[in-house]
Amino acid sequence: MGKNYVTVLTIAGSDGSGGAGIQADSKTVGALDCYALSVITAVTAQNTCGVRGISLLPVESLYEQFRAIADDIRIDAVKIGMLGSSAIIRAVSGLLRELENNPPVILDTVLGSSGGTTLLPEEAIEVMKAELFPLATLITPNLPESAILTGMKQPPATDEAIEGAAVMLHEAGAASVLIKGGHTEGGECRDCLFSNGRFFWFSSKKIETLNTHGTGCTLSSAIAAFMARGEVMERAVEKAKAYTTEALKAGAGYHLGSGRGPLDHLFRFR
């Protein structure tokens, strides 16, 4: 018998421009020595300038894709990205419950694109909280998403407010919460992890670049990859943040399209 791959299943939308979604997840997972599996929830028409259209796949297709993989291949971690509807959320929730090995599940609470396109209808937000928060090992909202998910009138701006939002999301059902601080002003990016009753803060210098398309997808799939490889939560987040920062730094030197370009997920191999 040969060696076994460490696998990460990513459940998300497709981004034909390659910067975000399934494509970013797959590149990240591969770059971090894991094998990428995928279930596609939607096909988006987008480029570096924004999202032009979204076609959600039928729920029956999700069942077929997921079970074809799970019936044959062991899944060591799951990353969830764009879902798009209440029906898809409920389908993913049911499918996750079919996995007998209980792999870590990283839920990137994607509510909209960086360009402002809504990717999850408002009425589906409570469904996501009810159906997927209890199944998630970790959720990874950014500051604006944390405000929407907690009902805050504006994104938390202080360390105390961010920690309070993390606790609220934990009380809403999520085992652990990582609130990403990339939307803050200033030259530092600080992320707050609440896990096992403790707060962990991760800081890095902001990279001056327009090429930020898919940063959230990259971080969450990197966390999934490190957890699939056996890292504990805090260490997985630390390593994933370091990888994402280096991918941003490397991608800053490239030009793709006329808008916000992608990170360089494969910088280690260039």
Secondary structure as UniProt FT lines:
FT   STRAND          7..15
FT   TURN            16..17
FT   HELIX           21..31
FT   TURN            32..33
FT   STRAND          35..47
FT   TURN            48..49
FT   STRAND          50..56
FT   HELIX           59..70
FT   TURN            71..72
FT   STRAND          78..80
FT   HELIX           86..96
FT   TURN            97..98
FT   TURN            100..101
FT   STRAND          105..107
FT   TURN            114..115
FT   HELIX           122..131
FT   HELIX           133..135
FT   STRAND          138..139
FT   HELIX           143..150
FT   HELIX           159..171
FT   TURN            172..173
FT   STRAND          177..180
FT   TURN            182..183
FT   STRAND          188..195
FT   TURN            196..197
FT   STRAND          198..205
FT   HELIX           215..228
FT   TURN            229..230
FT   HELIX           233..251
FT   TURN            252..253
FT   TURN            265..266
FT   HELIX           267..269
//
